[in-house]
Amino acid sequence: MIEFFGDIKVEEDNIHLEQRFGRKTGTGLVFLESEDLVQKARDELNRQYIGSRYVDVLIPRIETGDE
């Protein structure tokens, strides 16, 4: 997974892959260091492939409950 991000710095601890019943679902969440890197990842990596798997890079909306 780290190779997929290329020159976009991502730490292995910030990659979370969803599993159900002990099997990967194909869904994951990656935390990046800045909003600029988030935009760069979406711009460069959205609709690319990891092997034969198509990748959608989406930016989640995080609600804090303060609103």
Secondary structure, DSSP 8 states (H G I E B T S, - for coil): -TGGGTTS---GGGEEEEEETTEEEEEEEE--S-HHHHHHHHHHHTT-EETTEE----------S--
